[in-house]
């Protein structure tokens, strides 16, 4: 009875609504979650390392960490001089260890996956700020909740140039009735896809050459994903399943996944020439690669994407045209999916998660009933890249794949493009139908779309608040919330900035045509090259195209002009420490559209003038000036030290190349020059030939490091170096001439290569390969390495075609 009275007296003495002081010496007790996740302690400690830095930057001293693994000998009861302490970690362990009485807690936070929350709990010894999670990932999210909700660190701080600021009074105030409870997540898998990462891949290039990004670059990406409460990352467009950066993602506690053509993390971009890529012609070789990939990732938290597609992002039947019906295509894909699932079940233990994407033509095959899926494979519906997605046939348990950035020469790579109102409107059917098992968001290089990222991952966690309003009202509220946190401005300026973002999304080509800044640069480039071609070889001017873009861009040009003027006016009204980010984000994209729309309009005018008989090139000089305006915007946007040189690695808009194209055209018009000047090569988008994917080639294919699956004894069958009319394709060589030479080789020179010309598996009596084989008609060739007269699998079978 006496203890109860003491507690009541203490509680009565605490003025609710008042504030506690989080001091540099307020201890942080940690209780890492205990789970069957092999990396649980490591993942938790890495998250704590992140917020320890945040704590230091805010309060000027490293935090006092108390816990079994902290190296501290301070006990559970240790508090600061004011009786205040912080406890972070597993709620189950926190209650079990007696930090708080569970009767005083909200019971619902003890249950549910990935739930996390913070609250102040008062007892007879003082106050405890509790940040806890219901499970492994919930505990990690609780760590970051302490940073974001208590320390006041912006979860996007690195990406929006908003580093934590030192609290000049050396403490942070915490309300005595403080509580943060985001509730349970609505979408189970909240994915983060680093795709078409040309810019990031070169900016953070791994100096050793063992991964696309440096390990520090990947660590920033994984931390960003966790701060935004994602739980899954697809770590790149094309990569090997045993690369070290995947192990880092696993250590950070994330699921690792793959996308619709990097199936099972099969590195199709580095598939060796001469190894047939055809589940139809050479299933043994393909299954060998799948087994290697699954074996490399079996000990990680993996989401397995199943299916069958081409070597790049195209349907396999582009290379194998004999599959010419939806039924035949669906059957091969279904067979591949069943085989992949069998391999996974034979290689791994425990329940696994399986997905297949209805990307492109897969949707039609699925709708027509030709895609036969085994049990427990989640259907993933896909958008087309501009934020529009068909949810008509989505059902409970399905998922979706959605772009906020896309490389297609019409969308966005350097700017925001998908209006939040479009996100809400398009994804609402999935939420209402319960198609929330999986959401994979394509973020490309991440840096240009912080607003989209923040709103999207908040929506995935709890969409109800957004869907309660109309899409336009919800958009305004979402933008306002982000601007308030990212710019920390007064109410009047806040309202002005929100209007500017809405005006940006209302630019005609964005709002009504689903187009981004890539549309501007790609079309200017196309029209410029059309004029160059006319001057050099007399090819016709495409008047219809010029007229089309001349009319299309008019409204957007006027809107961009007005928007850019307003954005410039806001710049000097912002706090000094937020101006650099404004210049790299909102001012940058308004300036890009301002100059880009004028440049496109003017280059169409040059074409129309030219066809009308005018030799006036004054409009072309304006185009040059406008492109230089975009280059200036890029320089202004990379002033923050850790983003210096960012636009040097832009491979998809490549404004510097566009400037070269205009200079070349001006030279061709110059009566004294009339010759082409040097044009820096345009990379042409993310492909297997992009520089950033050339990091290690296929050193130990099908993996990055040496393993039992290394295909050094697998025979490559390909066109001879002497052949002129022969082309190596995924199913095998094809030729157009009367005769062509076909060669065979292995990496291991101890192999004796034996082959058959009728498609049957070679045996010790088959022909020994000595010299190139002359082919004059279609053949199915099978070859294998023999060591001591014993075949070494996988053997190679190709279809040599005469076309």
C-alpha positions in Angstrom: 0.0 0.0 0.0 2.8 2.4 0.9 4.5 1.7 -2.5 1.3 2.5 -4.3 1.0 5.8 -2.4 4.6 6.7 -3.3 3.9 6.1 -6.9 0.8 8.1 -6.9 2.6 11.0 -5.2 5.4 10.8 -7.8 2.9 10.8 -10.6 1.1 13.7 -9.1 4.4 15.6 -8.9 5.0 15.2 -12.6 3.3 18.0 -14.5 1.8 16.3 -17.5 2.0 18.4 -20.7 5.3 19.7 -19.3 8.7 18.5 -20.5 11.6 16.3 -19.6 15.2 16.9 -20.6 17.1 14.4 -22.7 20.7 15.2 -21.7 24.0 14.1 -23.2 24.4 11.9 -20.1 20.8 10.4 -20.1 21.6 6.7 -20.5 20.2 4.6 -23.4 19.5 1.0 -22.3 19.3 -1.4 -25.2 17.5 -4.8 -25.4 18.2 -6.2 -28.8 15.5 -8.6 -30.1 16.2 -12.3 -29.9 14.9 -14.1 -33.0 15.8 -16.9 -35.4 17.2 -14.2 -37.7 20.9 -15.0 -37.8 21.9 -11.4 -38.2 19.5 -10.0 -35.5 22.1 -8.7 -33.0 24.2 -7.3 -35.9 21.3 -5.5 -37.6 20.2 -4.0 -34.3 23.7 -2.8 -33.4 24.1 -1.2 -36.9 20.9 0.7 -36.4 22.1 1.8 -33.0 25.4 2.9 -34.6 23.4 5.2 -36.9 21.4 6.8 -34.1 24.5 7.1 -31.9 25.9 9.4 -34.6 22.6 11.3 -34.6 22.7 11.6 -30.8 26.3 13.0 -31.0 25.4 15.5 -33.6 22.4 16.7 -31.7 23.8 16.7 -28.1 27.6 17.0 -28.6 28.6 13.7 -26.8 28.4 10.0 -27.7 25.5 8.4 -25.9 25.9 6.3 -22.8 24.8 2.9 -24.0 23.8 0.4 -21.3 23.2 -3.3 -22.1 24.6 -6.8 -22.0 26.6 -6.3 -25.2 27.4 -2.6 -24.7 30.6 -3.1 -22.6 29.0 -1.0 -19.9 28.9 -2.3 -16.3 25.9 0.0 -15.4 22.8 -1.8 -14.4 19.2 -1.9 -15.5 18.2 0.8 -13.0 20.8 3.4 -14.1 19.3 6.8 -14.8 20.6 10.4 -15.2 20.6 12.9 -12.4 16.9 13.8 -13.1 15.8 10.2 -12.9 15.4 10.0 -16.7 16.5 7.1 -19.0 15.8 5.8 -22.5 15.1 2.2 -23.2 15.2 0.9 -26.8 14.7 -2.6 -28.2 12.4 -5.6 -28.0 9.3 -4.8 -26.0 9.1 -8.4 -24.8 12.6 -8.3 -23.4 12.1 -4.8 -22.0 9.1 -6.0 -20.0 10.8 -9.2 -19.0 13.8 -7.4 -17.6 11.6 -5.1 -15.5 12.2 -1.7 -17.1 8.5 -1.0 -17.1 5.3 -2.6 -15.8 3.5 -4.0 -18.8 0.2 -3.0 -17.1 1.0 0.6 -17.9 1.6 -0.1 -21.6 -0.7 -0.2 -24.5 -1.4 -3.9 -24.9 -1.9 -3.8 -28.6 1.8 -3.0 -29.3 2.8 -6.4 -27.9 1.3 -8.0 -30.9 1.5 -7.7 -34.7 4.4 -7.8 -37.1 6.9 -5.0 -37.3 5.0 -2.8 -34.8 7.0 -0.1 -33.1 6.2 2.8 -30.8 7.6 5.2 -28.3 6.1 6.6 -25.0 7.1 8.1 -21.7 6.4 5.8 -18.7 6.5 7.2 -15.2 7.3 5.3 -12.1 8.4 5.9 -8.5 12.0 6.4 -9.6 11.5 8.9 -12.4 10.6 8.6 -16.1 11.5 6.1 -18.9 11.3 7.0 -22.5 10.5 3.7 -24.1 11.0 3.0 -27.9 10.2 -0.6 -28.5 9.2 -3.1 -31.2 7.0 -6.1 -31.3 9.6 -8.2 -33.2 12.9 -8.1 -34.9 12.2 -5.4 -37.6 9.8 -3.6 -35.3 12.7 -3.2 -32.8 14.9 -1.7 -35.6 12.2 0.7 -36.6 11.9 1.7 -32.9 15.6 2.6 -33.0 15.0 5.0 -35.8 11.8 6.2 -34.3 13.9 7.5 -31.3 16.1 9.4 -33.8 13.2 10.9 -35.8 10.5 11.5 -33.2 12.7 12.3 -30.2 16.0 13.6 -31.4 14.3 15.4 -34.2 16.5 14.0 -37.0 14.9 14.0 -40.4 14.8 10.4 -41.7 15.9 11.7 -45.1 18.6 14.0 -43.7 21.5 12.7 -45.9 19.4 12.8 -49.0 17.9 16.2 -48.5 21.0 17.9 -47.2 19.6 18.4 -43.7 22.2 17.1 -41.2 21.3 17.0 -37.6 21.9 20.4 -35.9 23.5 20.7 -32.4 21.0 21.6 -29.7 22.6 24.8 -28.4 21.0 24.4 -24.9 22.6 20.9 -24.7 19.3 19.1 -24.1 16.3 18.0 -26.1 12.8 18.5 -24.5 10.5 15.5 -24.3 6.9 15.9 -23.3 5.9 13.9 -20.2 2.9 12.5 -22.0 4.8 11.9 -25.3 3.6 8.9 -27.3 4.3 7.8 -30.9 2.4 4.9 -32.2 2.1 4.5 -36.0 0.1 1.3 -35.7 0.6 -1.9 -37.8 1.7 -1.7 -41.4 -0.9 -2.3 -44.0 1.4 -3.5 -46.8 3.4 -6.6 -45.7 6.4 -6.3 -48.0 7.4 -2.7 -48.6 10.1 -3.0 -51.2 12.9 -0.6 -52.3 14.1 -1.1 -55.9 17.4 0.6 -56.9 17.0 0.4 -60.6 18.6 2.0 -63.7 21.2 3.2 -61.2 23.5 4.6 -63.8 24.1 7.8 -61.9 24.5 6.3 -58.4 26.5 3.4 -59.8 29.2 5.6 -61.2 29.0 8.2 -58.4 29.7 5.6 -55.7 31.6 3.2 -57.9 33.3 0.4 -56.0 37.1 1.0 -56.4 37.8 -2.8 -56.0 35.3 -3.7 -58.8 33.4 -6.4 -56.8 30.1 -4.6 -56.7 28.2 -1.9 -58.5 28.4 0.6 -55.6 31.0 0.9 -53.0 30.1 -0.7 -49.7 29.7 2.7 -48.1 27.2 3.7 -50.9 25.2 0.5 -50.3 25.2 1.1 -46.5 23.7 4.6 -47.1 21.0 3.0 -49.3 20.1 0.3 -46.7 20.0 2.8 -43.9 17.7 5.0 -46.0 15.4 2.1 -46.6 15.2 1.2 -42.9 14.6 4.8 -41.9 11.7 4.9 -44.3 10.4 1.6 -42.8 11.0 -0.4 -46.0 11.7 -4.1 -45.2 13.0 -5.3 -48.6 15.6 -4.1 -51.1 16.2 -5.2 -54.7 19.8 -4.1 -54.7 20.4 -3.1 -58.3 19.3 -3.8 -61.9 21.7 -6.7 -62.5 24.0 -8.3 -59.9 25.4 -11.7 -58.8 23.6 -13.3 -55.8 26.9 -13.7 -53.8 28.1 -10.1 -54.0 29.2 -8.7 -50.7 26.7 -5.9 -50.8 23.9 -8.4 -50.5 25.5 -9.8 -47.4 25.6 -6.2 -46.0 21.8 -5.9 -46.7 21.3 -9.2 -44.8 23.4 -7.9 -41.9 21.2 -4.8 -41.8 18.1 -7.0 -41.3 16.5 -6.6 -44.7 14.9 -9.0 -47.1 16.7 -9.2 -50.4 14.8 -9.6 -53.6 15.0 -9.6 -57.4 12.9 -8.2 -60.2 11.1 -9.5 -63.2 14.1 -10.3 -65.4 16.8 -10.7 -62.8 15.0 -13.8 -61.7 16.5 -15.6 -58.7 19.3 -12.9 -58.9 20.5 -14.4 -62.1 22.9 -11.9 -63.6 21.6 -11.8 -67.2 23.7 -8.7 -68.1 26.9 -10.7 -67.7 25.7 -13.9 -69.3 28.7 -15.3 -71.3 28.5 -15.4 -75.1 28.3 -19.0 -76.3 26.3 -20.3 -73.3 22.8 -20.7 -74.6 20.1 -18.8 -72.6 17.1 -21.0 -73.4 15.1 -23.1 -71.0 13.6 -24.7 -74.1 16.8 -25.8 -75.8 19.2 -26.3 -72.8 17.2 -26.7 -69.6 20.1 -28.5 -67.9 22.4 -25.5 -68.2 19.7 -23.1 -67.1 18.8 -25.2 -64.1 22.5 -25.3 -63.2 22.6 -21.5 -63.0 19.3 -21.4 -61.0 20.7 -23.9 -58.5 23.9 -21.8 -58.2 21.9 -18.7 -57.5 19.6 -20.2 -54.9 22.5 -21.9 -53.2 24.3 -18.6 -52.9 21.4 -16.9 -51.1 19.9 -19.8 -49.1 21.1 -18.5 -45.8 19.7 -15.0 -46.3 16.2 -13.6 -45.9 15.3 -13.8 -49.6 12.2 -13.1 -51.6 12.2 -15.3 -54.6 11.0 -13.8 -57.9 10.0 -16.6 -60.3 9.4 -16.5 -64.1 11.2 -16.6 -67.4 12.2 -13.6 -69.5 14.9 -12.6 -72.0 18.5 -11.7 -71.3 17.5 -8.1 -70.9 14.1 -6.6 -70.2 12.2 -8.2 -73.0 10.2 -11.4 -73.6 12.1 -14.5 -74.3 10.2 -15.2 -77.5 12.0 -12.2 -79.1 15.0 -14.6 -79.2 12.9 -17.8 -79.7 10.3 -16.8 -82.2 9.0 -20.4 -82.5 7.1 -19.6 -79.3 4.4 -17.7 -81.2 1.2 -18.3 -79.1 0.2 -17.2 -75.7 -0.4 -20.8 -74.8 3.1 -22.0 -75.8 4.7 -19.1 -74.0 2.6 -19.6 -70.9 3.5 -23.2 -70.8 7.3 -22.7 -70.9 7.0 -19.9 -68.3 4.8 -22.1 -66.0 7.3 -25.0 -66.4 10.2 -22.7 -65.5 8.4 -21.3 -62.4 7.6 -24.8 -61.2 11.2 -25.9 -61.7 12.5 -22.8 -59.9 10.2 -23.4 -56.9 11.3 -27.1 -56.8 15.0 -26.0 -56.7 14.3 -23.6 -53.9 12.4 -26.1 -51.8 15.2 -28.7 -52.3 17.9 -26.2 -51.4 16.4 -24.2 -48.5 14.7 -24.9 -45.2 11.6 -23.3 -43.8 8.8 -21.4 -45.5 9.9 -19.2 -48.4 8.2 -16.3 -50.1 7.5 -16.5 -53.8 6.4 -13.8 -56.3 5.9 -13.5 -60.1 5.5 -10.2 -61.9 2.8 -9.6 -64.6 5.1 -7.3 -66.4 4.3 -6.5 -70.1 3.0 -9.4 -72.0 2.8 -11.6 -68.9 -0.5 -9.8 -68.1 -2.2 -11.1 -71.2 -0.8 -14.7 -70.7 -2.2 -14.5 -67.1 -5.6 -13.1 -68.1 -6.1 -15.7 -70.8 -5.4 -18.5 -68.3 -2.1 -19.8 -69.7 0.0 -19.0 -66.7 -0.2 -22.0 -64.3 1.3 -21.2 -60.9 2.1 -23.5 -58.1 0.7 -22.8 -54.6 1.8 -19.8 -52.6 3.2 -17.7 -55.5 2.0 -14.1 -55.1 0.9 -12.3 -58.2 2.5 -8.9 -58.6 0.6 -6.4 -60.8 2.7 -3.8 -62.6 2.4 -0.2 -63.8 3.7 1.2 -67.1 6.1 3.7 -65.6 4.1 7.0 -65.3 2.2 6.1 -62.2 -0.8 4.4 -63.9 -1.5 0.8 -62.9 -4.4 -1.5 -63.7 -6.0 -2.9 -60.5 -9.0 -4.4 -62.3 -8.1 -8.1 -61.7 -6.2 -7.6 -58.5 -7.4 -9.7 -55.6 -6.8 -10.3 -52.0 -3.3 -11.5 -51.3 -1.8 -10.0 -54.5 0.8 -7.2 -54.7 1.9 -4.4 -57.0 5.1 -3.0 -58.6 5.1 0.8 -59.0 7.5 3.4 -60.4 8.2 6.8 -59.0 11.1 7.0 -61.4 11.6 5.3 -64.7 14.2 5.2 -67.5 12.2 5.1 -70.8 13.2 8.4 -72.5 9.8 9.8 -71.6 9.6 9.7 -67.8 12.0 11.0 -65.1 15.5 10.4 -63.9 16.5 13.8 -62.5 13.2 15.2 -61.2 10.0 14.3 -59.5 7.2 13.2 -61.8 4.4 11.1 -60.4 1.9 13.4 -58.5 0.9 12.0 -55.1 -2.8 12.3 -56.1 -2.1 9.9 -58.9 -0.4 7.5 -56.5 -3.4 7.5 -54.1 -6.0 7.2 -56.9 -4.2 4.4 -58.7 -3.2 2.3 -55.6 -6.6 2.7 -53.8 -8.1 -0.4 -55.5 -5.2 -2.6 -54.3 -5.6 -1.4 -50.7 -9.4 -1.9 -50.8 -9.1 -5.4 -52.3 -6.5 -6.5 -49.8 -3.8 -6.8 -52.6 -1.3 -5.7 -50.0 1.0 -8.7 -49.7 3.8 -7.0 -51.6 4.7 -3.5 -52.9 7.9 -3.0 -54.8 8.6 0.7 -55.5 11.1 1.6 -58.3 13.2 4.5 -57.0 16.1 4.4 -59.5 18.8 6.8 -58.2 16.7 7.9 -55.2 18.3 11.4 -54.8 15.9 13.2 -57.2 12.6 12.0 -55.6 12.7 12.5 -51.8 9.1 13.8 -51.7 7.8 10.8 -53.6 9.8 8.4 -51.4 8.5 10.0 -48.2 4.9 10.0 -49.2 4.9 6.6 -50.7 6.4 4.7 -47.8 4.1 6.6 -45.3 1.2 5.5 -47.6 2.4 1.9 -47.6 2.5 1.8 -43.8 -0.9 3.5 -43.3 -2.9 4.5 -46.4 -6.2 5.1 -44.5 -5.5 8.7 -43.7 -4.7 9.4 -47.4 -7.7 7.5 -48.7 -10.1 9.3 -46.4 -9.9 12.4 -48.5 -10.1 13.0 -52.2 -6.8 12.5 -54.1 -6.3 16.2 -54.5 -6.9 17.0 -50.9 -4.8 14.1 -49.7 -2.0 15.3 -52.0 -2.0 18.8 -50.6 -1.9 17.4 -47.0 0.9 15.0 -47.9 3.0 17.7 -49.6 2.4 20.1 -46.7 3.5 17.5 -44.2 6.7 16.8 -46.1 7.5 20.5 -46.7 7.0 21.4 -43.1 9.5 18.7 -42.0 12.0 19.3 -44.8 12.1 23.1 -44.8 11.0 24.2 -41.3 9.3 27.4 -42.5 6.5 29.6 -41.2 2.9 29.0 -42.1 2.8 31.7 -44.9 5.9 30.5 -46.7 4.8 26.9 -46.1 1.6 27.5 -48.0 3.4 29.2 -50.8 5.9 26.3 -51.2 3.1 23.7 -51.2 1.3 25.6 -54.0 4.5 25.6 -56.0 4.8 21.8 -55.8 1.1 21.5 -56.8 1.8 23.8 -59.7 4.7 21.7 -60.7 2.6 18.5 -60.8 0.0 20.4 -62.8 2.4 21.2 -65.7 0.5 19.9 -68.7 3.0 17.2 -69.9 3.3 15.9 -66.3 -0.4 16.1 -65.3 -2.1 15.1 -68.6 0.5 13.1 -70.5 2.5 11.3 -67.8 5.8 12.7 -69.1 8.9 13.8 -67.3 12.2 15.6 -68.0 13.5 12.7 -70.1 10.8 13.5 -72.6 12.3 17.0 -73.1 16.0 15.9 -73.5 15.2 12.8 -75.6 12.9 14.8 -78.1 15.4 17.7 -78.4 18.1 15.1 -79.2 15.9 13.3 -81.7 15.0 16.5 -83.6 18.5 17.8 -83.5 19.8 14.6 -85.0 17.1 14.8 -87.6 18.4 18.2 -88.8 22.0 17.0 -88.6 21.1 14.0 -90.8 19.4 16.3 -93.3 22.4 18.5 -93.6 24.9 15.6 -93.8 23.1 13.2 -96.1 19.9 14.8 -97.3 17.4 12.8 -95.3 14.0 14.4 -95.0 13.0 16.8 -92.1 10.3 15.2 -90.0 7.8 18.0 -90.3 5.0 16.0 -88.7 7.1 15.3 -85.6 8.1 19.0 -85.4 4.5 20.1 -85.6 3.4 17.5 -83.0 5.9 18.7 -80.4 5.5 22.4 -81.3 1.8 22.1 -80.3 2.2 19.7 -77.4 4.8 21.8 -75.5 3.1 25.2 -75.7 1.0 25.1 -72.5 3.8 23.4 -70.5 6.2 26.1 -71.6 4.0 28.9 -70.3 3.4 27.1 -67.0 7.1 26.3 -66.5 8.0 30.0 -67.1 5.6 31.1 -64.4 6.6 28.4 -62.0 10.3 29.0 -62.3 9.8 32.7 -61.6 7.9 32.0 -58.4 10.5 29.4 -57.3 13.3 31.9 -57.8 11.4 34.4 -55.7 11.1 31.9 -52.8 14.8 31.1 -52.7 15.9 34.0 -50.6 13.0 33.7 -48.2 14.1 30.3 -47.1 16.3 29.7 -44.0 20.0 29.8 -45.1 20.5 26.1 -44.3 17.7 25.0 -46.6 18.5 27.0 -49.7 21.0 24.5 -51.1 18.5 21.7 -51.0 15.8 24.0 -52.6 18.3 24.7 -55.4 18.9 20.9 -55.9 15.3 19.9 -55.8 12.4 22.3 -56.5 14.3 25.1 -58.0 16.3 22.6 -60.1 13.3 20.8 -61.5 11.4 24.1 -62.2 14.5 25.5 -64.0 14.9 22.2 -66.0 11.4 22.4 -67.2 11.6 26.2 -67.9 14.7 25.8 -70.1 13.8 22.4 -71.5 10.3 23.4 -72.7 11.7 26.5 -74.4 14.5 24.5 -76.0 12.1 21.9 -77.4 9.8 24.5 -78.7 12.6 26.4 -80.4 14.2 23.3 -82.0 10.8 22.5 -83.6 10.7 26.1 -84.8 14.2 25.6 -86.4 12.9 22.6 -88.3 9.7 24.3 -89.4 11.7 27.4 -90.5 14.1 25.2 -92.4 11.4 23.5 -94.3 9.9 26.9 -95.1 13.1 28.0 -96.8 14.5 30.1 -94.0 18.2 30.0 -93.2 17.8 32.0 -90.0 19.5 30.1 -87.1 18.8 32.6 -84.4 16.3 30.1 -82.9 19.1 27.5 -82.7 21.3 29.8 -80.7 18.4 30.2 -78.3 18.2 26.4 -78.0 21.9 26.4 -77.2 21.4 29.0 -74.5 18.5 27.1 -72.9 20.5 23.9 -72.8 23.3 25.9 -71.1 20.6 27.0 -68.6 20.0 23.4 -67.7 23.7 22.8 -67.3 23.9 25.8 -65.0 21.0 24.3 -63.0 22.9 21.1 -62.6 26.0 23.0 -61.3 23.9 24.9 -58.8 22.2 21.7 -57.7 25.4 19.9 -56.7 26.9 22.5 -54.4 26.6 20.4 -51.2 29.9 18.8 -50.7 28.8 15.1 -50.7 26.9 15.6 -54.0 29.7 17.3 -55.9 30.0 15.8 -59.4 26.6 14.1 -59.2 25.5 15.1 -62.7 28.8 14.1 -64.2 27.4 10.5 -64.1 24.0 11.2 -65.6 23.7 8.7 -68.4 20.1 8.9 -69.2 19.4 12.6 -69.8 23.0 13.4 -70.5 22.6 17.1 -70.9 26.2 17.6 -71.7 25.9 15.3 -74.7 22.8 17.3 -75.8 24.8 20.5 -75.6 27.4 18.8 -77.8 24.7 17.9 -80.3 23.6 21.5 -80.5 27.2 22.8 -81.0 27.7 20.2 -83.7 24.5 21.4 -85.5 25.6 25.0 -85.2 28.9 24.1 -86.8 27.1 22.4 -89.7 25.1 25.6 -90.3 28.3 27.7 -90.2 29.3 28.6 -93.7 33.0 28.6 -92.7 33.0 25.3 -90.8 30.3 23.0 -92.2 31.7 20.0 -90.3 30.8 17.9 -87.4 32.4 18.7 -84.0 33.0 16.1 -81.4 30.0 14.8 -79.5 30.4 12.9 -76.2 28.8 9.5 -76.8 25.3 9.1 -75.5 25.0 6.0 -73.4 21.4 5.3 -74.5 20.0 4.0 -71.3 20.6 1.1 -68.9 21.7 -2.0 -70.8 24.3 -4.7 -70.3 26.7 -2.4 -72.1 26.4 0.4 -69.6 29.7 1.2 -68.0 28.6 0.6 -64.5 27.7 -3.1 -65.2 31.1 -3.9 -66.5 32.6 -4.1 -63.0 33.6 -7.8 -62.9 32.3 -9.4 -66.0 31.7 -13.1 -65.5 34.9 -13.9 -63.6 33.4 -17.0 -61.9 30.0 -17.2 -63.7 27.3 -17.9 -62.7 28.5 -16.3 -59.4 30.9 -13.5 -58.6 33.2 -15.6 -56.5 34.7 -19.0 -57.0 32.3 -21.9 -56.2 31.4 -25.5 -57.1 29.1 -24.0 -59.7 31.8 -22.3 -61.6 31.3 -23.0 -65.3 35.0 -23.2 -66.4 34.4 -26.6 -68.0 31.2 -25.7 -69.8 31.6 -25.5 -73.5 30.8 -22.2 -75.2 29.5 -22.7 -78.8 29.6 -19.5 -80.8 30.3 -17.8 -84.1 33.9 -18.0 -85.3 35.9 -14.9 -85.1 36.4 -15.3 -88.9 32.6 -15.4 -89.6 31.2 -12.2 -91.2 27.5 -13.2 -91.5 27.1 -14.9 -88.1 25.5 -13.5 -85.0 25.5 -15.0 -81.5 22.0 -15.0 -80.0 20.8 -16.4 -76.7 19.5 -19.7 -78.2 22.7 -20.1 -80.3 24.4 -18.7 -83.4 22.3 -17.6 -86.4 23.7 -16.8 -89.9 22.6 -15.5 -93.2 25.2 -16.7 -95.6 25.7 -20.1 -97.4 28.4 -21.3 -95.0 29.6 -20.2 -91.6 32.2 -21.4 -89.1 31.2 -22.3 -85.6 33.8 -22.5 -82.8 33.9 -24.2 -79.4 35.9 -23.4 -76.3 36.2 -23.8 -72.5 38.0 -21.8 -69.9 39.6 -25.0 -68.6 42.2 -26.0 -71.2 42.4 -29.6 -69.9 38.9 -30.3 -71.3 38.5 -32.6 -74.2 35.5 -31.2 -76.1 33.2 -33.8 -77.6 30.1 -32.9 -79.6 27.1 -34.3 -81.6 25.4 -32.5 -84.5 21.9 -34.1 -83.8 21.2 -32.6 -80.4 21.9 -35.7 -78.4 24.1 -35.7 -75.3 27.7 -36.4 -76.1 29.4 -39.6 -74.9 33.0 -40.8 -74.8 32.6 -42.0 -78.5 31.3 -38.6 -79.8 33.4 -36.5 -82.2 36.3 -34.6 -80.6 36.4 -30.9 -81.4 39.6 -29.9 -83.0 38.9 -27.2 -85.5 36.0 -24.9 -86.4 32.9 -26.5 -87.8 31.4 -25.5 -91.1 27.6 -25.1 -91.0 25.4 -24.7 -94.1 21.9 -25.4 -92.6 20.0 -25.4 -89.3 21.6 -27.7 -86.7 21.2 -28.5 -83.0 24.7 -29.0 -81.6 25.4 -30.4 -78.2 28.9 -30.3 -76.7 30.5 -31.2 -73.4 33.8 -31.3 -71.6 35.3 -34.7 -70.9 38.0 -35.3 -68.2 39.4 -38.8 -68.2 36.7 -39.7 -70.6 33.9 -38.7 -68.1 31.4 -36.0 -69.1 31.3 -32.8 -67.0 27.9 -31.2 -66.6 26.3 -29.0 -67.5 26.6 -29.8 -71.2 25.8 -27.2 -73.8 23.1 -27.4 -76.5 22.5 -24.7 -79.0 20.3 -24.3 -82.0 22.2 -22.9 -85.0 19.8 -21.2 -87.3 20.0 -20.1 -90.9 17.8 -17.1 -91.5 
